[in-house]
Amino acid sequence: MVAVWKPITDLPPDWNTLTDGELGPLLQFWNDQRADLEQSGVLASFAQRLAREWSIETGQIEGVYDLDRGITQTLIERGIDADLIGNQPGQKPPELIAAIIQDHADVLEGLFQFVKGDRPLSKSYIHELHAALLRRQDTTVVLDQFGNLFEARVKGKYKERPNDPKRSDGTIHQYCPPEQIDSQMERLLARHGEHQKSGVPIEVEAAWLHHRFAQIHPYQDGNGRVARALASLVFMKEGWFPVVVTRDDRPRYIAALEVAGEGDLRSLVAFFVDVQKRALFQATQAAADVQQVHTVDDAIAAAKRVLAGPGRSLDPSVWFKAKDAADRLMIISEMRLEQIAESLSQEIGGVRPDFTFRSGRSGSEGKLVHSSSENLGYSSNEYAISRTLTISGQGGHAFEIQAHTIGSKFRGLIGIVILFYSASGLTDMASKEQFQVNYVEPYEDVLCRFLPWLEESLVNALTLWRRSL
């Protein structure tokens, strides 16, 4: 069976419906934070680590090399160094791996320079990107239509032979034939320019450009790395972060591309939004975590930066706007848990009287409870509230909805998660991603995003409980 290639298509007329618009207010929030983080030195340190992560992971998910998590984290924290990689069985020499990662890092730095120069995206620049990303790779092995293997040159030039992969189910997935690549790339760039003039949201444009480029697959190898570089370029041009797709993201990333191939970009748009939110969270959290203090004077200076630094992000009124929105969402959460507890009592309690269901407040106001910090990767400070649904029976289980500050509360960013606690003492995230509340977005818009997130997360929590029975 052959999945026949089709020419790339433009965005649908209703492209505004492909996003919930969350990134717009978040960009204003991020711009408010930037000056203070730059002054404290946090932003430069964070940007270096994020750039290393991008440089490592963009090759990792393509199988260019296979570094374990410990080595990856060491490289992110300490820098790209062959001595930190060491000799790995079955791997390329560490010096070559480090050189490839450094090539990726140089490309990312080039993207920043490209953005500063305000150049239009062109075929020649994409060729430059490709050649730079594959600087250490002259050829790749290609399977022709007769099943013969041969080596083809790869750097900075369009493919000369088809590169249609055969999937595990036997399906042949066709990409753009070599003779049509140039015209399809012309179409891609022309539509991209029109989208920029039309004000297409950046998350939508990044998803469209990434997917349509991948659909063309113009190069013999390295298409995924170029596609992620192009998506990063779209975000960076508007002041956002490079698109870091990690090995843990890969299943969702591939699934989103598959759905996009069926004509629906929303999953890929949502994925890119979550990648940007994750980077924003990491940058904001870094402001609280990175600053090292060794003397009383250092500690006082750090506190002063938080309380009296530049930017409206440190105005205490900012905090109250975010807190008010989060408090209202938690009231809705509490009511929903009460409804679920009542339904469970009616449906389950009648056949299993040994099970009881009770919703309420956990009594842990002001701090994260249980193993939340382990699941979230950080500890809350200054503010945390939670609402629980406790299930008594077979040892006891619980769902907990937690709202907590991210970084200093005066930055006005609050995260909400739903956790499932099993009778065995294990904790699982029931929410697929953290819901974020900021002081910029109108409450009505926040509520529109929150309600479906809440329902999906509660369905996941109930499913985790059912599977634990």
Secondary structure, 3 states (H helix, E strand, C coil): CEECCCCCCCCCCCHHHHCCCCHHHHHHHHHHHHHHHHHHCHHHHHHHHHHHHHHHHHHHCCCCCCCCHHHHHHHHHHCCCHHHHCCCCCCCCHHHHHHHHHHHHHHHHHHHHHHHHCCCCCHHHHHHHHHHHCCCCCEEEEECCCCCEEEEECCCCCCCCCCCCECCCCCEECCCCHHHHHHHHHHHHHHHHHHHHHCCCHHHHHHHHHHHHHHHCCCCCCHHHHHHHHHHHHHHHCCCCCCCCCCCCHHHHHHHHHHHHCCCCHHHHHHHHHHHHHHHHHHHHHHHHCCCCCCHHHHHHHHHHHHHCCCHHHCHHHHHHHHHHHHHHHHHHHHHHHHHHHHHHHHCCCCCCCCEEEEEECCCCCCCCCCHHHHHCCCCCCCEEEEEEEEECCCCEEEEEEEEECCCHHHCEEEEEEEEECCCCCEEECCCCCEEEECCCCHHHHHHHHHHHHHHHHHHHHHHHHHHC
